[in-house]
Amino acid sequence: MSVEALPRFRAENVRGMLRHGLITVVFCCFIAAALAITQHGDWGAQMVYSLSIGLISWLFIDVGRLLISGHREILWPSSGPWGYLLVAGGVTVGFLGGNAIGDAWTHQPLLDFGSFTERKLATTIIITVTATVCMCFFFYSLGRSKHMRRQIDLAQRNATEARLKLLETQLEPHMLFNTLANLRVLITADPPRAVAMLDRLNNYLRMTLSGSRALAHPLSAEFERLADYLELMSVRMGERLRYTLDLPDELRGTPVPPLLLQPLVENSIRHGLEPKVEGGQIAVRARKDAGRLVIEVSDTGVGLDAAQTSEGSGFGLEQVRERLATVYGDQGRMNLAAGPSGGTLATLSFPLPPRP
């Protein structure tokens, strides 16, 4: 599969060049100051020579590397002698061009290296080569480290996506098997309600299968899917199931992982309301609290202690905990507590995304 070439001088690359140029200026000032102190020379002249050599070498190498490899992720020639030739060219052009500018500034004969002592010429060449090679290696290491960080972030995102997909594939069959088990009972006990439940199930599955398999969707979509599920359960439970959904308009577009709330509601029905002869009520509310999204799922069922002793009650709750940990890390929290008027209260809390 071919990869589309990226623009060489895109904004990210230009910002990187300017950052390298600023670092080069600082480094050249340091060299000029060191030479002025050790050789008792004119600090201004040393600064002109140092900046001229450094900036010309930087410009030659930085522009050259983008022309050669700027359409790739790693912005440095990765094969052949091009990288070495680029550094050698930068050293040569910087040395000659920088000395020419310095000579013009100090009114010296242009590139008159014959007037240099052997020691002075060798020192100038060694400083130029060493400084250029060190700066190139420093910038190359920074670029390599940035590329590796991008690769690690990509791998982590891919792992998160795979984990969320796995959790979703575990949750959907779990809900479907429970619904089919309930439908089997209704087929013999109350055929008309079984037909109505089958119609609801068909609509629910159609919406689920036709929906996006993205890692997140708006909270309003989560509430709509929850309403479909509760209507599906109402066919079977009749008046024993009552529910309210409270979603403020300001939170409707908040992105959340799919199937985040349904396991909590399913747990409330199966282990809270179904064991209770008269059934009860489920309330799902969303609110904002200090930059966090708080979602509460409360029921008036048999209570937390009785629900925890029910076989299989932990599957959906464990999946929700794992989804929160996968997406939000330590910032995602789930808490189970006894409801204020009986039943169980499950509370989810995680950071709201920053406003664009």
GUBAMAR-879788 format. One record per residue (C-alpha): x, y, z; chain. Coordinates in Angstrom, 2 decimals, padded with zeros to 5 digits. Last residue first. Example, Ala and Ser with C-alpha at 12.3 -4.5 7.8 and 13.67 -1.06 7.14 Angstrom:
! residues 2
013.67  -001.06  007.14  A;
012.30  -004.50  007.80  A;
***
This chain:
! residues 356
-012.52  023.33  021.39  A;
-013.81  022.67  024.91  A;
-011.63  020.35  026.94  A;
-012.97  016.81  027.39  A;
-014.92  016.22  030.63  A;
-012.96  014.16  033.13  A;
-014.45  010.91  034.51  A;
-017.10  009.88  037.03  A;
-019.47  006.93  037.11  A;
-021.87  006.43  040.04  A;
-023.87  003.28  040.75  A;
-026.66  003.67  043.32  A;
-028.44  000.58  044.64  A;
-031.84  -000.07  046.18  A;
-033.14  001.70  049.23  A;
-034.15  005.33  049.70  A;
-030.67  006.90  049.74  A;
-029.34  004.16  047.43  A;
-026.67  001.83  048.78  A;
-023.31  002.35  047.17  A;
-021.34  001.37  044.11  A;
-018.56  003.63  042.82  A;
-016.96  003.87  039.40  A;
-013.96  006.03  038.61  A;
-012.08  007.20  035.52  A;
-009.15  009.56  036.18  A;
-006.80  006.68  037.00  A;
-006.86  005.59  033.37  A;
-009.49  007.37  031.26  A;
-010.05  005.10  028.25  A;
-008.77  001.71  029.41  A;
-009.60  002.25  033.09  A;
-013.16  003.31  032.28  A;
-013.63  000.35  029.95  A;
-012.22  -002.03  032.57  A;
-014.55  -000.72  035.28  A;
-017.54  -001.06  032.93  A;
-016.58  -004.63  032.11  A;
-016.26  -005.47  035.81  A;
-019.74  -004.10  036.47  A;
-021.24  -006.13  033.63  A;
-019.73  -009.40  034.88  A;
-020.20  -008.89  038.64  A;
-023.82  -009.94  039.08  A;
-023.17  -013.47  037.80  A;
-024.85  -015.22  040.70  A;
-026.74  -012.89  043.05  A;
-024.93  -012.27  046.35  A;
-023.97  -008.75  045.27  A;
-027.60  -007.90  044.50  A;
-028.74  -008.82  048.01  A;
-026.12  -006.60  049.64  A;
-026.69  -003.68  047.24  A;
-030.43  -003.38  047.58  A;
-033.55  -005.29  046.57  A;
-034.48  -002.83  043.88  A;
-035.24  000.90  043.97  A;
-032.70  001.73  041.28  A;
-029.99  004.32  040.69  A;
-027.66  004.91  037.74  A;
-025.67  008.11  038.26  A;
-023.47  009.75  035.64  A;
-020.88  012.37  036.63  A;
-018.90  014.21  033.99  A;
-015.96  016.10  035.44  A;
-014.88  019.73  035.21  A;
-015.96  020.56  038.75  A;
-019.25  018.62  038.60  A;
-021.31  018.19  035.44  A;
-024.47  016.13  035.46  A;
-025.95  012.97  034.00  A;
-028.93  011.09  035.41  A;
-030.20  007.54  034.96  A;
-033.19  006.56  037.09  A;
-034.49  003.00  037.46  A;
-037.79  002.26  039.19  A;
-039.26  -000.77  040.88  A;
-040.44  -004.33  040.57  A;
-043.46  -005.31  042.68  A;
-042.17  -008.82  043.34  A;
-038.53  -007.79  043.81  A;
-036.03  -010.34  042.46  A;
-036.42  -008.73  039.01  A;
-035.71  -005.19  040.25  A;
-032.20  -005.37  041.69  A;
-030.21  -008.27  040.23  A;
-031.52  -008.44  036.67  A;
-032.85  -004.93  036.34  A;
-030.03  -003.11  038.10  A;
-027.38  -005.23  036.33  A;
-028.93  -004.43  032.96  A;
-028.90  -000.75  033.87  A;
-025.22  -000.93  034.80  A;
-024.36  -003.00  031.71  A;
-026.22  -000.44  029.53  A;
-024.26  002.56  030.77  A;
-020.91  002.27  028.98  A;
-022.15  000.55  025.82  A;
-020.26  003.00  023.60  A;
-017.34  004.98  025.12  A;
-018.24  008.62  025.88  A;
-018.06  011.85  023.89  A;
-020.00  014.84  025.33  A;
-022.51  016.09  022.75  A;
-025.58  015.83  024.98  A;
-023.90  017.43  027.99  A;
-025.17  021.01  027.58  A;
-028.68  019.71  026.86  A;
-028.96  018.12  030.30  A;
-029.62  014.33  030.25  A;
-032.22  012.86  032.65  A;
-033.58  009.41  031.82  A;
-036.47  008.09  033.91  A;
-037.56  004.48  034.37  A;
-040.44  002.25  035.41  A;
-040.34  -001.54  035.34  A;
-042.93  -003.67  037.13  A;
-045.58  -002.13  034.90  A;
-044.64  -004.47  032.04  A;
-041.64  -006.65  032.75  A;
-041.22  -008.24  029.31  A;
-042.21  -005.33  027.11  A;
-040.50  -002.97  029.55  A;
-037.16  -004.72  028.91  A;
-037.23  -003.69  025.26  A;
-038.26  -000.19  026.23  A;
-035.29  -000.13  028.59  A;
-032.95  -001.22  025.79  A;
-034.26  001.39  023.38  A;
-033.93  004.08  026.06  A;
-030.33  002.99  026.69  A;
-029.56  003.32  023.00  A;
-030.94  006.83  023.10  A;
-028.96  007.62  026.27  A;
-025.72  006.44  024.67  A;
-026.52  008.44  021.54  A;
-027.04  011.55  023.70  A;
-023.68  010.90  025.37  A;
-022.09  011.40  021.97  A;
-020.04  008.51  020.54  A;
-016.67  007.02  021.34  A;
-014.39  004.23  020.15  A;
-016.12  004.19  016.79  A;
-018.07  001.19  015.64  A;
-020.63  003.44  013.99  A;
-024.24  002.41  014.07  A;
-025.90  000.06  011.60  A;
-025.39  -002.98  013.83  A;
-026.70  -001.27  016.96  A;
-029.66  000.40  015.28  A;
-030.72  -002.85  013.62  A;
-030.16  -004.77  016.86  A;
-032.49  -002.44  018.78  A;
-035.17  -002.51  016.11  A;
-035.13  -006.32  016.00  A;
-035.16  -006.52  019.80  A;
-038.19  -004.23  019.92  A;
-039.99  -006.42  017.38  A;
-039.08  -009.54  019.37  A;
-040.43  -007.90  022.52  A;
-043.74  -007.16  020.80  A;
-043.91  -010.77  019.58  A;
-043.16  -012.07  023.07  A;
-045.80  -009.73  024.47  A;
-048.37  -011.32  022.16  A;
-047.08  -014.86  023.03  A;
-047.46  -014.53  026.84  A;
-046.32  -017.57  028.86  A;
-044.94  -019.85  026.12  A;
-043.10  -017.25  024.05  A;
-042.51  -015.12  027.15  A;
-040.04  -017.57  028.69  A;
-038.00  -017.84  025.49  A;
-037.94  -014.05  025.21  A;
-036.31  -013.78  028.63  A;
-033.56  -016.17  027.57  A;
-033.19  -014.27  024.29  A;
-032.75  -011.02  026.22  A;
-030.10  -012.49  028.52  A;
-028.23  -013.96  025.56  A;
-028.33  -010.60  023.73  A;
-027.00  -008.62  026.70  A;
-024.02  -010.97  027.13  A;
-023.54  -011.09  023.36  A;
-023.15  -007.28  023.34  A;
-020.85  -007.05  026.37  A;
-018.08  -009.40  025.28  A;
-017.80  -007.90  021.79  A;
-017.67  -004.47  023.43  A;
-014.86  -005.51  025.75  A;
-012.85  -006.84  022.83  A;
-013.45  -003.67  020.81  A;
-012.34  -001.57  023.78  A;
-009.15  -003.63  024.13  A;
-008.35  -003.39  020.43  A;
-008.87  000.37  020.43  A;
-006.70  000.78  023.52  A;
-003.95  -001.33  021.98  A;
-004.09  000.74  018.79  A;
-003.90  003.94  020.82  A;
-000.92  002.58  022.77  A;
000.84  001.57  019.56  A;
000.24  005.02  018.11  A;
001.57  006.70  021.25  A;
004.67  004.47  021.13  A;
005.23  005.29  017.45  A;
004.83  009.00  018.12  A;
007.29  008.76  021.01  A;
009.74  006.95  018.73  A;
009.48  009.72  016.15  A;
010.11  012.37  018.80  A;
013.15  010.45  020.06  A;
014.52  010.16  016.52  A;
014.02  013.86  015.93  A;
015.76  014.77  019.19  A;
018.61  012.36  018.43  A;
019.03  013.86  014.96  A;
019.09  017.36  016.44  A;
021.81  016.40  018.93  A;
023.80  014.47  016.30  A;
023.66  017.45  013.98  A;
024.69  019.81  016.80  A;
027.63  017.59  017.72  A;
028.74  017.26  014.08  A;
028.56  021.02  013.54  A;
030.40  021.88  016.76  A;
033.16  019.34  016.14  A;
033.70  020.34  012.51  A;
033.75  024.08  013.21  A;
035.89  023.77  016.35  A;
038.38  021.48  014.60  A;
038.63  023.77  011.57  A;
039.20  026.89  013.68  A;
041.76  025.12  015.91  A;
043.66  023.77  012.89  A;
043.77  027.23  011.34  A;
044.95  028.81  014.61  A;
047.64  026.17  015.16  A;
049.07  026.45  011.68  A;
049.19  030.21  011.98  A;
046.69  032.00  009.86  A;
047.94  034.45  007.20  A;
047.61  031.77  004.53  A;
043.94  031.41  005.43  A;
043.19  034.63  003.57  A;
039.50  033.96  003.10  A;
038.84  037.59  002.14  A;
041.54  039.95  003.42  A;
040.37  041.38  006.77  A;
037.94  044.28  007.16  A;
036.49  042.84  010.42  A;
032.97  042.47  009.01  A;
034.19  041.34  005.56  A;
036.45  038.75  007.15  A;
033.60  037.50  009.32  A;
031.30  037.16  006.31  A;
033.97  035.24  004.39  A;
034.75  033.12  007.45  A;
031.10  032.15  007.72  A;
030.82  031.30  004.02  A;
033.93  029.14  003.97  A;
033.30  027.29  007.23  A;
029.55  027.05  006.74  A;
029.88  025.75  003.20  A;
032.45  023.15  004.23  A;
030.71  022.02  007.44  A;
027.29  021.88  005.77  A;
028.69  019.89  002.85  A;
030.30  017.40  005.22  A;
027.03  017.10  007.16  A;
025.04  016.53  003.96  A;
027.62  014.08  002.60  A;
027.32  012.02  005.80  A;
023.53  011.91  005.60  A;
023.53  011.18  001.87  A;
025.94  008.25  002.08  A;
023.30  005.56  001.60  A;
020.15  005.09  003.62  A;
018.13  006.92  006.27  A;
018.46  010.51  005.14  A;
016.95  012.49  008.05  A;
013.44  013.74  008.73  A;
011.99  010.49  010.07  A;
008.30  010.71  009.17  A;
008.83  010.98  005.42  A;
008.16  013.76  002.90  A;
011.05  015.84  004.29  A;
013.67  013.23  003.33  A;
016.04  014.77  000.78  A;
014.70  018.31  000.54  A;
014.05  018.33  004.29  A;
017.59  017.14  005.04  A;
019.05  019.80  002.78  A;
017.10  022.66  004.32  A;
018.34  021.67  007.79  A;
021.91  020.99  006.64  A;
022.43  024.21  004.65  A;
020.58  026.40  007.14  A;
022.46  024.99  010.13  A;
025.85  025.29  008.39  A;
025.09  028.89  007.42  A;
023.87  029.64  010.95  A;
026.93  028.16  012.65  A;
029.59  029.73  010.42  A;
027.99  033.18  010.51  A;
027.19  033.00  014.23  A;
030.75  032.00  015.15  A;
032.47  034.52  012.88  A;
030.23  037.40  013.98  A;
030.50  036.46  017.67  A;
034.30  036.17  017.49  A;
034.42  039.63  015.96  A;
032.26  041.09  018.73  A;
034.25  039.35  021.49  A;
037.57  040.74  020.22  A;
040.28  038.30  021.24  A;
041.81  037.25  024.55  A;
042.26  033.72  023.16  A;
040.60  031.87  026.08  A;
037.99  034.50  026.92  A;
037.03  035.46  023.36  A;
037.00  031.81  022.34  A;
034.63  030.83  025.18  A;
032.32  033.77  024.46  A;
032.18  032.92  020.78  A;
031.48  029.24  021.54  A;
028.61  030.15  023.91  A;
027.16  032.56  021.38  A;
027.33  029.81  018.76  A;
025.38  027.41  021.01  A;
022.66  030.00  021.64  A;
022.37  030.72  017.92  A;
022.25  027.00  017.11  A;
019.42  026.45  019.60  A;
017.45  029.22  017.88  A;
018.11  027.72  014.46  A;
017.01  024.25  015.62  A;
013.72  025.73  016.85  A;
013.32  027.55  013.56  A;
013.84  024.30  011.67  A;
011.36  022.43  013.86  A;
008.74  025.13  013.32  A;
009.32  024.82  009.58  A;
008.88  021.04  009.79  A;
005.59  021.27  011.68  A;
004.26  023.95  009.32  A;
004.86  021.85  006.21  A;
008.05  022.38  004.26  A;
008.41  018.88  002.85  A;
004.75  018.31  002.11  A;
003.81  014.71  003.02  A;
003.95  011.92  000.48  A;
000.89  009.64  000.44  A;
001.77  006.13  001.54  A;
001.45  003.35  -001.02  A;
000.00  000.00  000.00  A;
***
